[in-house]
Amino acid sequence: MSDLVVSQADGVLRLRIDREAKRNALSDAMATEICAALEATDARVVLLSSSGDKVFCAGADLAVMSGSGSRGGVGRVVEAMRACPAPVVVRVQGLCLAGGVGLALGADLAIAADTAAFGLPEVTIGLWPFMVSVLLAEHISPKVAMDLMLTGRRMPAAEALAVGLLSRVVPAADLDREVEAVVAGLSAAAPLAVQAGKRSFLARGTMGDMEAALTALSNTEDAAEGIAAFRDKRPPVWRSR
């Protein structure tokens, strides 16, 4: 039986880590499953979540780490998230530790409950969050990043939002409502525009690259439909062409 629950409907691919007894730690097999699902999907939006209330993800499963100390599963998932044309939303409840922080940073949007907390405890067991450190450098200041990595302290959700680690923080009771509203909004958005926007933003291109991307997008049927729908005051019908 798989520890990953996968479903797709109404343009939404839902991936749920279901290893609550193992603190939703990510095994290599599960990482492979997540990557395969991300690579194969034609969904308009992806939602990554986990079971239970206490822990979103404790990172890589240390119990099954190889003797070489390989912890590439999280890195592979982050790469697949970024390569996926659809925006990836992560729902964070409870503790988010080690590679779990990498999943939150690797997603396009990370929405957390106000009771969530984030930590990089690798140094306490003689390791270092090398992969996550690369992602941290894209999101927060070097001093805050080093504080997290050197001390292993747990950062409350409100602070994580303030330093740029998260997209949104909401009361725990409102987490599902907020996440579903965001997912619904993304699934209803113009898919070509969303995909082109994600691709160009992650590429961090020059102004010339951005102008070329805008020109290409402006010439699509969806762009014409969006403008016409705005003028006609009606919902657009996206055809992804």
Secondary structure as the mmCIF struct_conf table of DSSP 4:
data_model
#
loop_
_struct_conf.conf_type_id
_struct_conf.id
_struct_conf.beg_label_comp_id
_struct_conf.beg_label_asym_id
_struct_conf.beg_label_seq_id
_struct_conf.end_label_comp_id
_struct_conf.end_label_asym_id
_struct_conf.end_label_seq_id
BEND BEND1 ASP A 3 ASP A 3
STRN STRN1 LEU A 4 ALA A 9
TURN_TY1_P TURN_TY1_P1 ASP A 10 GLY A 11
STRN STRN2 VAL A 12 ILE A 17
HELX_RH_3T_P HELX_RH_3T_P1 GLU A 20 LYS A 22
TURN_TY1_P TURN_TY1_P2 ARG A 23 ASN A 24
HELX_LH_PP_P HELX_LH_PP_P1 ALA A 25 ALA A 25
STRN STRN3 LEU A 26 LEU A 26
HELX_LH_PP_P HELX_LH_PP_P2 SER A 27 SER A 27
HELX_RH_AL_P HELX_RH_AL_P1 ASP A 28 ALA A 40
BEND BEND2 ARG A 44 ARG A 44
STRN STRN4 VAL A 45 SER A 50
BEND BEND3 SER A 51 LYS A 54
STRN STRN5 VAL A 55 CYS A 57
BEND BEND4 GLY A 59 GLY A 59
STRN STRN6 ALA A 60 ALA A 60
HELX_RH_3T_P HELX_RH_3T_P2 LEU A 62 VAL A 64
TURN_TY1_P TURN_TY1_P3 GLY A 67 SER A 68
HELX_RH_AL_P HELX_RH_AL_P2 GLY A 72 ALA A 83
BEND BEND5 CYS A 84 ALA A 86
STRN STRN7 VAL A 88 VAL A 92
BEND BEND6 GLY A 94 GLY A 94
STRN STRN8 LEU A 95 LEU A 97
TURN_TY1_P TURN_TY1_P4 ALA A 98 ALA A 98
HELX_RH_AL_P HELX_RH_AL_P3 GLY A 99 GLY A 106
BEND BEND7 ALA A 107 ASP A 108
STRN STRN9 LEU A 109 ALA A 113
TURN_TY1_P TURN_TY1_P5 ASP A 114 THR A 115
STRN STRN10 ALA A 117 GLY A 119
HELX_RH_3T_P HELX_RH_3T_P3 PRO A 121 ILE A 125
TURN_TY1_P TURN_TY1_P6 GLY A 126 GLY A 126
HELX_RH_AL_P HELX_RH_AL_P4 PHE A 130 HIS A 139
BEND BEND8 ILE A 140 ILE A 140
HELX_RH_AL_P HELX_RH_AL_P5 PRO A 142 THR A 151
HELX_LH_PP_P HELX_LH_PP_P3 ARG A 153 ARG A 153
STRN STRN11 ARG A 154 PRO A 156
HELX_RH_AL_P HELX_RH_AL_P6 ALA A 157 VAL A 163
TURN_TY1_P TURN_TY1_P7 GLY A 164 GLY A 164
BEND BEND9 LEU A 165 LEU A 165
BEND BEND10 SER A 167 SER A 167
STRN STRN12 ARG A 168 VAL A 170
HELX_RH_3T_P HELX_RH_3T_P4 ALA A 172 ASP A 174
HELX_RH_AL_P HELX_RH_AL_P7 LEU A 175 ALA A 188
BEND BEND11 ALA A 189 ALA A 189
HELX_RH_AL_P HELX_RH_AL_P8 PRO A 191 ALA A 203
TURN_TY1_P TURN_TY1_P8 ARG A 204 ARG A 204
HELX_RH_AL_P HELX_RH_AL_P9 MET A 207 SER A 218
TURN_TY1_P TURN_TY1_P9 ASN A 219 ASN A 219
BEND BEND12 THR A 220 THR A 220
HELX_RH_AL_P HELX_RH_AL_P10 GLU A 221 ASP A 232
TURN_TY1_P TURN_TY1_P10 LYS A 233 LYS A 233
BEND BEND13 ARG A 234 ARG A 234
#
